[in-house]
């Protein structure tokens, strides 16, 4: 899960596997595979970096177990 911040400063966790698109319009809008849209304070690049970090952790754990 990645930690993000809504515009009202509420912090929440999001499963990055549910992300379909991330756009800056200029607010960062995350569209989930369900069609739901979430606006967050983090930039598109920050969201991208969080997802990459999450995936690195997940994949490293997968290969440690082998």
Legacy VTK file of the C-alpha trace (Angstrom):
# vtk DataFile Version 3.0
C-alpha trace
ASCII
DATASET POLYDATA
POINTS 66 float
0.000 0.000 0.000
1.121 3.561 -0.639
0.304 6.511 1.588
-1.300 9.538 -0.069
-2.922 12.785 1.058
-6.344 14.029 -0.028
-6.883 17.774 -0.560
-8.535 17.985 2.888
-5.224 16.752 4.432
-6.653 13.305 5.226
-3.966 10.643 4.815
-5.046 7.315 3.362
-3.526 4.113 2.034
-4.095 2.979 -1.540
-3.375 -0.346 -3.163
-1.347 0.688 -6.240
-2.636 -2.345 -8.154
-5.972 -0.499 -8.352
-4.512 2.526 -10.185
-5.429 2.835 -13.851
-4.159 6.370 -14.573
-2.541 9.339 -12.822
-2.992 12.800 -14.348
-2.099 16.366 -13.373
-4.922 18.710 -14.366
-3.285 20.737 -12.478
-4.432 18.756 -9.419
-3.246 15.157 -9.357
-6.196 12.924 -10.240
-5.865 9.172 -9.731
-8.373 7.065 -11.636
-8.885 3.565 -10.264
-9.775 0.507 -12.322
-13.306 0.809 -10.879
-13.638 4.270 -12.466
-13.504 6.074 -9.113
-11.383 9.233 -9.136
-9.322 10.491 -6.196
-7.628 13.897 -6.057
-4.411 13.959 -4.042
-1.835 16.553 -2.986
1.138 14.532 -4.225
2.399 15.238 -7.734
2.145 12.714 -10.543
5.886 12.089 -10.209
5.594 11.528 -6.441
2.806 8.984 -6.983
4.923 7.271 -9.629
7.912 7.105 -7.268
5.752 5.677 -4.456
4.420 2.960 -6.768
7.943 2.100 -7.957
9.193 1.872 -4.363
6.218 -0.315 -3.420
6.854 -2.672 -6.330
10.572 -2.924 -5.526
9.717 -4.001 -1.982
7.141 -6.546 -3.166
9.419 -8.062 -5.819
12.439 -8.197 -3.520
10.361 -10.125 -0.965
9.201 -12.543 -3.657
12.773 -13.389 -4.630
13.994 -13.619 -1.016
11.587 -16.503 -0.397
13.015 -18.615 -3.252
LINES 1 67
66 0 1 2 3 4 5 6 7 8 9 10 11 12 13 14 15 16 17 18 19 20 21 22 23 24 25 26 27 28 29 30 31 32 33 34 35 36 37 38 39 40 41 42 43 44 45 46 47 48 49 50 51 52 53 54 55 56 57 58 59 60 61 62 63 64 65
